Amino acid sequence: MHATRADGSIETIEVHTAVVNAAGVWADEVRTLDEGTNPDSIRPAKGIHITVPWDKVRNDIAAVVPVPGDKRSVFVVPWGRFTFIGTTDTDYDGPVDDPQCTAEDVDYLLAAINGAVVEPLDHNDVLGTWAGLRPLVKAAPGGRTADLSRRHSVVHSTSGVVTVTGGKLTTYREMAADAIDHLMAEVLTGEAVRLTYRPTQPDPQAGPAWRRGVRPCAVAG
Ligand SMILES: Cc1cc2nc3c(=O)[nH]c(=O)nc-3n(C[C@H](O)[C@H](O)[C@H](O)COP(=O)(O)OP(=O)(O)OC[C@H]3O[C@@H](n4cnc5c(N)ncnc54)[C@H](O)[C@@H]3O)c2cc1C
């Protein structure tokens, strides 16, 4: 393949192709297409949020509220006339395309907020709900999903498809770098040159944190 540099010169580039499966909670479905069997490597953890009228909470800033009787906390975030409250963290074994909020999920969040407000909220105050699934890496069976590691894993199949799963939004750069390193070391061995760069040492002169390459850190969620 030929590429034109900024100075107008033409360079010949050798192109190698590879497939990276970063399909989140659907990653096992993609692996099934490649490997023929479902590796059952993901333990989906459902998280729901509820929307309530802001004047039922009246919080000027986002707050973190401990859940009574649980070692978790939930975020309470004002958004105009509304306040968003979440999230839960529970095992999920239904269809990954369509996670649903249950009455128990809503009860959990109402109990959490009611531990922090003077006038309790009930189901009638819930204007909306939404649910998502965390693609957690399956570890030993048992235990709460909330206590499960948020670390990510990178594997490859015999056909060379690299799969990256787990992790968090806040660790996406590390996940991407690890996936590319794995691809280079295990699949495209000796064939290709890595052009991306993995910053490890923060450069105080380089401006905002994201440009300095400060390593991402995980937060609750
Ligand atoms: C309620 C909740 C709260 C969370 N809170 C936090 C938090 O506070 N902090 C934090 O860091 N993380 C948080 N997370 C986790 C974070 O959202 C996930 O870890 C992250 O989104 C996973 O990113 P991903 O790119 O691996 O997967 P996704 O973001 O799910 O992306 C996968 C993509 O693959 C696509 N796809 C699927 N199948 C195919 C296919 N066959 N072909 C092509 N594309 C396909 C999908 O459409 C999707 O776009 C939370 C998650 C949830 C559900």
The ligand as a Gaussian input file, in Angstrom:
#p B3LYP/6-31G(d) Opt

LIG

0 1
 C      -24.614000       0.631000      35.173000
 C      -23.162000       0.678000      34.825000
 C      -22.326000       1.542000      35.503000
 C      -20.981000       1.604000      35.185000
 N      -20.190000       2.484000      35.857000
 C      -18.900000       2.625000      35.492000
 C      -18.070000       3.597000      36.130000
 O      -18.509000       4.342000      37.014000
 N      -16.787000       3.689000      35.735000
 C      -16.269000       2.885000      34.755000
 O      -15.108000       3.039000      34.436000
 N      -17.020000       1.943000      34.153000
 C      -18.321000       1.796000      34.490000
 N      -19.098000       0.852000      33.895000
 C      -18.458000      -0.146000      33.025000
 C      -18.275000       0.316000      31.616000
 O      -19.457000       0.928000      31.111000
 C      -17.923000      -0.904000      30.768000
 O      -16.853000      -1.596000      31.365000
 C      -17.500000      -0.458000      29.408000
 O      -18.539000       0.235000      28.760000
 C      -17.144000      -1.661000      28.566000
 O      -16.602000      -1.144000      27.385000
 P      -16.374000      -2.098000      26.161000
 O      -15.830000      -1.220000      25.058000
 O      -15.593000      -3.305000      26.559000
 O      -17.833000      -2.613000      25.796000
 P      -19.089000      -1.742000      25.213000
 O      -19.015000      -0.319000      25.645000
 O      -20.308000      -2.536000      25.598000
 O      -18.852000      -1.810000      23.666000
 C      -19.021000      -3.005000      22.932000
 C      -19.407000      -2.598000      21.514000
 O      -19.384000      -3.776000      20.685000
 C      -20.491000      -3.667000      19.788000
 N      -20.798000      -5.020000      19.281000
 C      -21.399000      -6.043000      19.935000
 N      -21.495000      -7.119000      19.139000
 C      -20.922000      -6.776000      17.959000
 C      -20.708000      -7.463000      16.711000
 N      -21.114000      -8.727000      16.525000
 N      -20.095000      -6.811000      15.721000
 C      -19.685000      -5.521000      15.883000
 N      -19.854000      -4.812000      17.027000
 C      -20.466000      -5.441000      18.053000
 C      -21.596000      -3.073000      20.632000
 O      -22.594000      -2.494000      19.828000
 C      -20.820000      -2.013000      21.430000
 O      -20.767000      -0.801000      20.741000
 C      -20.455000       0.759000      34.187000
 C      -21.302000      -0.111000      33.488000
 C      -22.639000      -0.155000      33.803000
 C      -23.553000      -1.094000      33.050000

